[in-house]
């Protein structure tokens, strides 16, 4: 098995846009307003025909 690199090469320069700040927390997703949300049941309608995929 190949060993995983655990350190950066000596000549590695960190890009200016990199930071050590933690990633921001995602915003909570609001609950759906439609009780029959098509993404919940997997049913979609196209040209009047229900498509289940």
N, C-alpha and C positions, 0 to 999 in steps of 0.2 A: 504494500500500500504506500502511495506517495505521501510524504509528510506535508502537512499544511504549513504555509508560511505564517509565522507568528510575529515577525518583526518586519518593518519596512526596509527596503534597500538603503544603504548609506547616502546615496545621491538623490533621494526622494525629497522634493520640495512640495510642501503642502500648498494647494491653490489658494488664492486670496479669498475665495467665497466659502471655504471650509471653516467651520467653527467647532468648538467643543460643547456648544450649547445642546441640551437635550431636545429631542424632537417635540414639537408642540402637540398638545393633547387634541384629539379629534373632537369636533362638536357633536353633541348627541343628535341622533336622527329623530325627527318628530314622527309620531305615530301616523299611519295613513288615515286620511279623512274618509276615503271610500271603503266601506266594509268588504266589498268584493273586488279588491285590488287585483288586477290581472297578473302582476308579478308574484303575488302570493300563491295563486292557483295555477299559474303557468298557461292560462288561456288568453289568447289574443284574437282580435277580430280584424280581418282584412277584407275589404270589399263586401262586407256583410256575411262573411264566412268565418266561423270560429276556427282558429288554428291552435292546436295544442302541440307544443314541442318540448 
